[in-house]
Amino acid sequence: MTCRRHLIPRSWARQGQAAEKIVYSRTLAEPRSLRTRIERKFDPEVVRQLKADVRHDIAVAGPEFAAEALRAGLVDKLQMFVCPAVVGAGKRFFPDRVRLKPELVDQHRFSNGVVFLRYVVRG
């Protein structure tokens, strides 16, 4: 977490705070931020309709939700920060049973060794 916290530009943080958010959680009792609602169950059709109804990007975060969105074919872009730390455990970035052919479209290397990668997912 420390790695990412120091890299997020303030403009991104402001956008995140201003955005309407849906949090998929089986355990969270109430939202922890403004403009946030909690849903208990991921429904790909609801997200597919949301994508069709909005003109801006929709961000997906969290390994379980991202895995569901990837499996449902809802993801058309991937953005990731690669931090130079080995912890030897944790959740995998990509879930089982997902085949993608992402195309690298942007990269940025930071002086601390962190790399930001942006991919477009085709098909």
C-alpha positions in Angstrom: 0.0 0.0 0.0 2.8 2.5 0.8 4.0 2.2 -2.7 0.7 3.2 -4.3 -0.2 5.9 -1.8 2.8 8.0 -2.7 2.3 7.7 -6.4 -1.3 8.8 -6.8 -1.5 12.3 -8.0 -3.8 14.7 -6.1 -5.9 15.2 -9.2 -6.6 11.4 -9.2 -7.5 11.5 -5.6 -9.9 14.4 -6.1 -11.6 12.5 -9.0 -12.0 9.4 -6.8 -13.5 11.5 -4.0 -15.9 13.2 -6.3 -17.0 10.0 -8.2 -20.1 8.0 -7.4 -19.0 4.6 -6.2 -20.6 1.2 -5.9 -18.7 -1.1 -3.4 -19.4 -4.8 -3.7 -18.9 -6.3 -0.2 -20.4 -9.1 1.7 -19.1 -7.8 5.0 -18.9 -4.0 5.0 -21.8 -2.6 7.1 -21.9 0.9 5.7 -20.0 3.1 3.2 -16.7 4.6 4.3 -16.8 7.5 1.9 -19.3 10.0 0.5 -21.2 9.2 -2.7 -20.8 5.5 -2.1 -23.4 2.7 -2.0 -22.9 -0.9 -1.0 -24.1 -3.9 -3.1 -23.8 -7.4 -1.6 -23.7 -9.4 -4.9 -21.9 -8.8 -8.1 -24.2 -8.8 -11.1 -22.4 -8.6 -14.5 -25.6 -7.4 -16.2 -25.9 -4.4 -13.9 -22.3 -3.4 -14.6 -22.8 -4.0 -18.3 -25.8 -1.7 -18.3 -23.9 0.9 -16.2 -21.1 0.8 -18.9 -23.7 1.4 -21.6 -25.3 4.3 -19.8 -22.2 6.4 -18.9 -19.7 8.2 -21.1 -16.8 8.1 -18.7 -14.5 5.4 -17.6 -15.6 3.0 -14.8 -12.8 1.9 -12.4 -12.8 -1.6 -11.0 -10.6 -2.2 -7.9 -10.1 -5.1 -5.5 -9.0 -8.6 -6.5 -12.3 -10.4 -6.2 -14.4 -7.8 -8.0 -11.8 -7.4 -10.7 -11.7 -11.1 -11.2 -15.5 -11.2 -11.6 -15.4 -8.3 -14.1 -12.5 -10.0 -16.1 -14.4 -13.3 -16.2 -17.6 -11.5 -17.4 -15.6 -9.8 -20.2 -16.4 -6.3 -18.8 -12.8 -5.0 -18.7 -11.4 -3.2 -21.7 -8.4 -1.5 -20.1 -5.9 -2.6 -17.4 -3.8 -0.2 -15.3 -1.3 -1.5 -12.8 1.5 -0.3 -10.6 4.4 -2.8 -10.3 6.2 -2.2 -7.0 9.7 -3.6 -6.4 8.9 -5.6 -3.3 8.6 -9.4 -2.9 6.2 -10.5 -0.1 5.9 -14.1 -1.0 2.1 -14.3 -0.5 -1.2 -12.6 -1.4 -3.8 -12.7 -4.1 -2.8 -13.2 -7.7 -3.2 -10.2 -10.1 -5.1 -12.3 -12.7 -7.7 -14.9 -11.8 -7.9 -18.5 -13.0 -9.8 -19.3 -16.2 -9.3 -15.9 -17.8 -7.5 -15.5 -21.2 -6.5 -12.0 -22.3 -4.3 -10.5 -25.0 -3.6 -7.1 -23.5 -1.7 -4.6 -25.6 0.7 -2.3 -23.8 -0.2 1.3 -24.7 1.6 3.4 -22.0 4.2 3.0 -19.3 5.9 5.2 -16.8 9.0 4.4 -14.7 9.4 6.2 -11.4 12.7 6.9 -9.8 12.0 4.5 -6.9 11.7 1.5 -9.2 7.9 1.5 -9.5 6.5 1.0 -13.0 3.0 2.1 -14.1 1.6 0.1 -17.0 -1.5 0.7 -19.0 -3.0 -1.9 -21.4 -5.9 -2.1 -23.7 -7.8 -5.5 -23.7 -8.8 -6.6 -27.2 -11.6 -9.1 -27.8 
